[in-house]
Amino acid sequence: MADKRLPLVIELGTEELPPKALDDLAAAFARGIVEGLEKRGVAGDYAAARTYASPRRLAVHIPGVAVAQPEQNVERRGPAVAASLGAGGEPSKALIGFAQSCGVEVSALEKLETDKGAWFVFRAVKPGQPTASLLAEIVGESLKALPIPKAMRWGDRDDTFVRPVHTLLMLHGAEIVEGEVLGVKSGRLSQGHRFHHPQPVHVADADSWLDALRQAKVMADPAERRERVRAEVARVATGGGPRLSDGLLDEIANLTEWPVGIACTFGREFLDVPPEALVTTMETNQKFVPVFDGNGRLTEHFIGVANIESRDPAEIRKGYERVIRPRFADAKFFWDADLNAPLADYQDALKSVTYQQSLGSLWDKTVRVAELARIIANRVGIDAGKATHAAALAKCDLLTRMVGEFPELQGVMGRYYATRQGIDVDVADALDSFYQPRFGGDAIASGKVGQVLAVAERLDTLAGIFAVGLKPSGNKDPFALRRAALGLARTLIEGNLDIDLRATFTEAFELVPEAAFVAGVKPGKDGKPPVVDIGARRRELGDEVHAFVLERLRGYYTEQGFSVDQFESVLAVAPATLPDFDRRLRAVGEFARRSEAASLAAANKRVANILRKQAEEAGASAIPSTVDVAHFELDAERELHAALGEARRDAEGMWRGGDYTGALARLAALQAPVDRFFDDVLVNAEDPVVRANRLALLAQLKATFGEIADISRL
């Protein structure tokens, strides 16, 4: 009986669920059902389980689930045999009590021999429970484990869920699985489309559930609904090509159960407004699909996706056009009004906007960033005037009407206003691009002025927030410093900005007000402000934030296929600039693929261990700084010395020119003489002069590879 399998469907009918959370809720619900069945030993075709969801339901369908658990082998260990029987073999009270708790006589108990002695045990075979008797509990467990940020109550019950629950359908084959969850009893009735099929939907069996809903104008399969949205958008598109992002597609699919495309238009006068503002309104606020012409310009056409197949779609179109017009009119008013004032006019107002209590206003931050931009621009050969001009204007658009209404357009609007006001194109572009990368996978700023400003902005943010003691901890990162650190590192590397990062952080901390460092240290037990050595605090935090940035690079390079060992080998030699770090790491990656790499890495590790032990026993000064060929006794050491000198002369010009790949390729030729040295030479020779000379040779070998990376870590 337990081997018999029938299809199972479980569906929870609710009020409209949050569209952005729907996919995660559905996946977690289905996962909870499957794990609950597996935990109880119920056999099933769980690899073929399908997750379903729509705005008003969460569901899972499993093609085959056993009708019952298999037989359960029960084993309970009782008291030790030695302590349970008297001299005449009579059972102790503890043994009798154990037998009674198992529902048997003492004579029915068995003995279990172990390394620690013999024990009485009770063994029995318990018939498995019907699957139907387990499902209500499993559903309850799954719902409790859902990732619900904020639950709600409804009616007069104490039960909570993300939205009110109205139906619970549980069918195993054609049979109803009896149960109650969240105050709702199970049955075979589902919910149809709210408007097209408001009456309950009768479901005959588990396998007919999906088709029964489709007949009731509900597409319960999210993948099917997404394809329907794509098809509907393409069907009604006019005047150009619709731009339907994956994120918008998911939201629309999770807002509709029977998607129908509606072609709409807006007044062409609104096309004077920057397209980002109009697109933001359409996509983010109204979930409409914008349409672009063949040249990538926004057109007056857009597409709405209704959750109803109307007999009069023109009325829906009028509604969509009516709802978007006031938003566009506001955007046009903000745009026109903001153009009346130059961006620089907002600088005074920045002085009244607090950035952070101990770090001053947005204008104070602007001044610090401008100075850092000047320093960095001069170092990398970029026009410092443009960099400081961009820094001075970078925060001004935050106070415009448009950004006040659409905060996500900060930077974008700065670029548009600057361009309209005739500001240099490099400066105007930098006002937008310095925010890049805005998210994972986003590109860095394309222009050099934007890159310099991006670096200066993130340097000041990291230095300032670390100074006031608000660095990230655990999962908390309210100032997004991890993202800022990675953005800083990526901009330096991908923009090839060769600046000494640690030294530049020192300059950034010099610009941070002293009050910030005091605020970052907790008061003493007496409640009085601590006495802070500002200089020492700057140095300490400089080291800390520098390490924080380097730590962000681990994941960055892991995603590119570099190993932790390779990363550590370059980190050990502490390159001053991140572009130099990048070049060294890529060279190490190439070197690691060579046939000589493993042997040379092992040899360098051996050398490092020998030198470390020598330093611990006799001090590093016991190793001479030069090698004296007169003290060589064996051909192997003479050969290694000659090969090392020649290889170093050839490779030195390469690594000084940044060609670390070429340098390591040249040093790879040392494998044979290094191997022969360790085969033939006893480093710890009895003669202290010979021993010291050999240690000096190994120290030179290690130092030569160390000009690029510590390959002993590979």
Residue pairs with C-beta under 8 A, 6 or more apart in sequence:
1 67
1 68
2 43
2 66
2 67
2 68
2 69
2 70
2 71
2 128
3 43
3 66
4 66
4 67
5 43
5 44
5 45
5 64
5 65
5 66
5 67
6 64
6 65
6 67
6 172
6 173
6 175
6 206
7 61
7 62
7 63
7 64
7 65
7 172
7 173
7 205
7 206
7 207
8 44
8 61
8 62
8 65
8 131
8 170
8 171
8 172
8 206
9 59
9 60
9 61
9 62
9 169
9 170
9 171
9 203
9 206
9 207
9 209
10 33
10 59
10 60
10 135
10 139
10 168
10 169
10 170
11 52
11 57
11 58
11 59
11 167
11 168
11 169
11 170
11 190
11 209
12 29
12 57
12 58
12 59
12 139
12 143
12 165
12 167
12 168
12 181
13 56
13 57
13 165
13 166
13 167
13 168
13 169
13 190
13 191
14 56
14 57
14 58
14 161
14 162
14 163
14 164
14 165
14 166
15 56
15 163
15 164
15 166
16 55
16 56
16 163
17 25
17 53
17 55
17 56
17 58
17 162
17 163
17 254
18 162
19 55
19 250
19 251
19 254
19 255
20 251
20 254
21 147
21 149
21 162
22 53
22 55
22 254
23 53
23 222
23 250
23 254
24 147
25 53
25 58
25 146
25 147
25 148
25 162
26 51
26 52
26 53
26 58
26 59
26 222
27 51
28 142
28 145
28 146
28 147
29 51
29 58
29 59
29 60
29 142
29 143
29 146
30 49
30 50
30 51
30 60
31 142
32 138
32 141
32 142
32 143
32 145
32 146
33 49
33 60
33 62
33 138
33 139
33 142
34 44
34 46
34 49
34 60
34 62
36 134
36 137
36 138
36 139
36 141
36 142
37 44
37 46
37 62
37 65
37 131
37 134
37 138
38 44
38 46
40 69
40 129
40 134
40 138
41 69
41 70
41 72
41 128
42 65
42 66
42 68
42 69
42 131
42 134
43 65
43 66
43 70
44 62
44 64
44 65
44 66
45 62
45 63
45 64
45 65
46 62
48 62
48 63
48 64
49 60
49 61
49 62
49 63
50 60
50 61
50 62
50 221
51 59
51 60
51 222
52 58
52 59
52 60
52 61
52 210
52 220
52 221
52 222
53 59
53 220
53 222
53 254
54 218
54 219
54 220
54 222
54 225
54 254
54 257
55 254
55 255
55 256
55 257
55 307
56 191
56 194
56 257
57 190
57 191
57 218
57 220
59 169
59 209
59 220
61 206
61 209
61 210
65 131
65 172
66 131
67 130
67 131
67 132
67 172
68 128
68 129
68 130
68 131
69 128
69 129
69 131
69 134
70 128
71 125
71 126
71 127
71 128
72 125
72 126
72 127
72 128
73 123
73 124
73 125
73 126
74 122
74 123
74 124
74 125
74 126
75 121
75 122
75 123
76 102
76 121
76 122
77 112
77 119
77 120
77 121
78 84
78 95
78 98
78 99
78 109
78 119
78 120
78 121
78 122
79 92
79 94
79 95
79 98
79 119
79 120
80 117
80 118
80 119
80 120
81 111
81 117
81 118
81 119
81 120
82 117
82 118
83 92
83 94
84 91
84 92
84 94
84 95
84 120
85 91
85 92
85 95
86 92
91 99
91 106
95 106
95 109
95 120
96 106
98 109
98 120
98 122
99 105
99 106
99 108
99 109
99 122
102 109
102 122
102 124
104 122
108 122
109 120
109 121
109 122
110 120
110 121
110 122
110 123
111 118
111 119
111 120
111 121
112 118
112 119
112 120
112 121
131 172
131 177
132 172
132 175
132 177
132 178
135 170
135 172
135 177
135 179
136 170
136 177
136 178
136 179
136 180
136 181
136 186
139 168
139 170
139 179
139 181
140 181
143 161
143 181
143 182
146 162
148 161
148 162
150 162
151 160
151 161
151 162
152 160
152 161
152 162
152 163
152 164
153 159
153 160
154 164
155 164
155 183
157 182
157 183
159 165
159 182
159 183
161 182
165 181
165 182
165 183
165 184
166 184
166 191
167 184
167 187
167 189
167 190
167 191
167 200
168 179
168 180
168 181
168 182
168 184
168 185
168 186
168 187
169 186
169 187
169 188
169 189
169 190
169 203
169 209
170 176
170 177
170 179
170 186
171 177
171 188
171 203
171 205
171 206
171 209
172 206
173 205
173 206
174 204
174 205
174 206
176 186
176 187
176 188
177 186
178 185
178 186
179 185
179 186
180 186
188 202
188 203
188 204
189 200
189 201
189 202
189 203
190 200
190 201
190 203
190 209
190 212
190 213
190 216
191 200
191 201
191 218
192 198
192 199
192 200
192 201
192 213
192 216
192 217
192 218
193 216
193 217
193 218
193 257
193 258
193 308
194 257
194 307
195 307
195 308
196 216
196 217
196 258
196 308
196 309
197 216
197 217
197 218
201 212
201 213
201 215
201 216
201 218
202 212
203 209
203 212
204 212
209 220
210 220
210 221
213 219
213 220
214 220
217 257
217 258
217 309
218 257
218 258
219 225
219 228
219 257
219 258
219 259
220 257
222 253
222 254
225 253
225 256
225 257
225 259
226 249
226 250
226 253
228 259
229 244
229 249
229 252
229 253
229 256
229 259
229 261
229 305
230 244
230 249
232 259
232 260
232 261
232 305
233 242
233 244
233 261
233 289
233 303
233 305
234 242
235 261
236 261
236 262
236 263
236 303
237 261
237 263
237 291
237 301
237 303
238 263
238 291
238 301
239 265
239 291
239 293
239 299
239 300
239 301
240 291
240 292
240 293
240 294
240 299
240 301
241 291
241 292
241 293
241 294
242 289
242 290
242 291
242 292
242 303
243 289
243 290
243 291
243 292
244 289
245 283
248 283
248 287
248 289
251 287
252 259
252 287
252 289
252 305
253 259
255 287
255 305
255 307
256 305
256 306
256 307
257 307
258 307
258 308
258 309
259 305
259 306
259 307
260 305
260 306
260 307
260 308
260 309
260 310
260 313
261 303
261 304
261 305
261 306
262 303
262 304
262 305
262 306
262 313
262 316
262 317
262 320
263 301
263 303
263 317
264 288
264 301
264 302
264 303
264 304
264 317
264 320
264 321
264 324
265 300
265 301
265 302
265 321
266 300
266 302
266 321
266 324
266 325
266 328
267 300
267 325
267 328
268 300
269 332
270 278
270 300
270 328
270 329
270 331
270 332
271 278
271 298
271 299
271 300
272 332
272 335
273 328
273 331
273 332
273 335
274 335
274 409
274 412
274 413
274 416
275 297
275 298
276 409
276 412
277 331
277 334
277 335
277 402
277 406
277 409
277 413
278 290
278 298
278 328
278 331
279 290
279 298
280 406
280 408
280 409
281 324
281 327
281 328
281 331
281 406
282 288
282 289
282 290
282 302
282 324
283 289
283 290
284 408
285 327
286 304
286 320
286 323
286 324
286 327
287 304
287 305
288 302
288 303
288 304
288 320
288 324
289 302
289 303
289 304
289 305
290 298
290 302
291 298
291 299
291 301
291 302
291 303
292 298
292 299
293 299
302 324
304 316
304 317
304 320
306 313
306 316
308 316
310 316
330 405
331 402
331 405
331 406
333 401
334 400
334 401
334 402
334 404
334 405
335 402
337 401
338 400
338 401
338 402
338 413
338 417
339 417
339 420
342 421
343 393
343 396
343 397
343 414
343 417
343 418
343 421
343 423
344 392
344 393
344 396
346 396
346 397
346 399
346 400
347 363
347 366
347 392
347 393
347 396
348 363
349 399
350 361
350 362
350 363
350 366
350 395
350 396
350 398
350 399
351 361
351 362
351 363
351 364
352 361
353 361
353 362
353 363
353 398
353 399
354 360
354 361
354 362
355 361
355 362
355 364
355 365
356 464
356 465
356 468
357 519
358 467
358 468
358 513
358 515
358 516
358 518
358 519
358 520
359 365
359 464
359 467
359 468
359 512
359 513
359 516
360 513
362 395
362 398
363 395
364 513
365 395
365 460
365 464
366 391
366 392
366 394
366 395
368 460
368 464
368 508
368 511
368 512
369 391
369 394
369 453
369 456
369 457
369 460
370 388
370 391
370 392
370 456
371 388
371 511
372 391
372 455
372 456
372 459
372 460
372 504
372 507
372 508
372 511
373 384
373 387
373 388
373 390
373 391
373 452
373 453
373 456
374 384
374 387
374 388
375 504
375 507
376 382
376 387
376 452
376 455
376 456
376 497
376 499
376 504
377 383
377 384
377 386
377 387
377 388
377 449
377 452
378 384
379 499
380 448
380 452
380 497
380 498
380 499
382 448
382 449
382 452
383 426
383 449
386 424
386 426
386 427
386 430
386 449
387 430
387 449
387 452
387 453
387 456
389 423
389 424
389 427
390 426
390 427
390 430
390 431
390 434
390 449
390 450
390 453
391 453
391 456
391 457
393 414
393 418
393 423
393 427
393 431
394 414
394 430
394 431
394 434
394 453
394 457
396 414
397 403
397 410
397 411
397 413
397 414
397 417
397 431
398 410
400 413
400 417
402 409
402 413
403 409
403 410
403 413
406 413
410 435
411 431
411 432
411 433
411 434
411 435
412 432
414 428
414 431
414 432
415 428
415 429
415 431
415 432
415 433
418 427
418 428
418 431
419 425
419 428
426 447
426 448
426 449
426 450
427 449
429 446
429 447
429 449
429 450
430 445
430 447
430 449
430 450
430 452
430 453
432 450
433 445
433 446
433 447
433 450
433 451
433 454
434 445
434 450
434 451
434 453
434 454
434 457
435 454
436 442
436 443
436 444
436 445
436 450
436 454
436 487
437 443
437 444
437 486
437 487
437 490
437 491
444 451
444 454
444 487
444 490
444 491
444 494
444 495
445 451
445 453
445 454
445 491
445 495
448 495
451 491
451 495
451 497
452 497
454 487
454 488
454 491
455 488
455 491
455 492
455 497
455 499
458 484
458 485
458 487
458 488
458 491
459 488
459 504
459 505
459 508
460 508
460 511
460 512
461 479
461 481
461 484
462 481
462 484
462 485
462 488
462 505
462 508
462 545
462 548
462 549
463 505
463 508
463 509
463 511
463 512
463 541
463 545
464 512
464 516
465 471
465 479
465 481
466 481
466 520
466 541
466 544
466 545
466 548
467 509
467 512
467 516
467 517
467 519
467 520
467 537
467 541
468 516
468 519
468 520
469 519
469 520
469 521
469 522
470 478
470 479
470 520
471 481
471 544
471 548
472 479
472 481
472 482
477 483
481 548
482 552
485 545
485 548
485 549
485 552
486 552
486 553
486 556
488 549
489 549
489 550
489 552
489 553
489 556
489 578
490 556
491 497
492 499
492 501
492 577
492 578
492 579
493 578
493 579
493 581
493 582
496 579
497 577
497 579
498 577
498 579
498 580
499 577
500 576
500 577
501 546
501 549
501 576
501 577
501 578
502 542
502 543
502 546
502 576
503 576
505 542
505 545
505 546
506 538
506 539
506 542
509 538
509 541
509 542
510 538
512 538
514 534
517 532
517 534
517 537
517 538
517 541
518 529
518 530
518 532
520 537
521 530
521 532
521 537
522 530
523 529
523 530
524 530
550 571
553 567
553 578
553 581
554 564
554 567
557 566
557 567
557 585
558 564
558 567
561 589
562 585
562 589
563 592
565 713
565 714
566 585
566 588
566 589
566 592
566 714
567 585
568 710
568 713
569 588
569 709
569 710
569 711
569 712
569 713
569 714
570 581
570 584
570 585
570 588
570 709
570 710
571 581
572 709
572 710
572 713
573 584
573 706
573 707
573 708
573 709
573 710
575 581
575 584
580 658
583 658
583 660
584 660
584 708
584 709
585 709
586 660
586 661
587 660
587 661
587 663
587 664
587 708
587 709
588 660
588 664
588 708
588 709
588 711
588 714
590 661
590 664
590 665
591 597
591 661
591 664
591 665
591 668
591 711
592 714
594 665
594 668
596 668
596 669
596 671
597 668
597 711
597 714
598 714
599 671
599 674
599 675
600 667
600 668
600 670
600 671
600 674
600 705
600 711
601 711
601 712
601 713
601 714
603 674
603 675
603 678
604 701
604 702
604 705
604 710
604 711
604 712
605 712
605 713
606 678
607 698
607 701
607 702
607 712
608 702
608 710
608 712
610 683
610 695
610 698
611 623
611 695
611 698
611 699
611 702
614 620
614 622
614 623
614 695
615 622
615 623
622 692
622 695
623 692
623 695
623 696
623 699
624 692
624 693
624 695
624 696
625 696
626 696
627 641
627 693
627 696
627 697
627 700
628 693
629 638
629 641
631 689
631 690
631 693
632 638
632 641
632 693
633 685
633 690
634 680
634 681
635 680
636 673
636 676
636 677
636 679
636 680
636 681
637 677
637 681
637 694
637 697
639 673
639 676
639 677
640 670
640 673
640 674
640 676
640 677
640 697
640 701
641 697
643 669
643 670
643 673
644 670
644 673
644 697
644 700
644 701
644 704
647 666
647 667
647 669
647 670
647 704
648 704
650 666
651 662
651 663
651 664
651 666
651 667
651 704
651 707
652 663
652 707
654 660
654 662
654 663
654 666
655 663
655 707
655 708
660 708
660 709
663 707
663 708
664 708
667 704
667 705
667 708
670 701
674 701
681 694
683 691
683 694
683 695
683 698
684 691
685 691
685 694
702 712
705 711
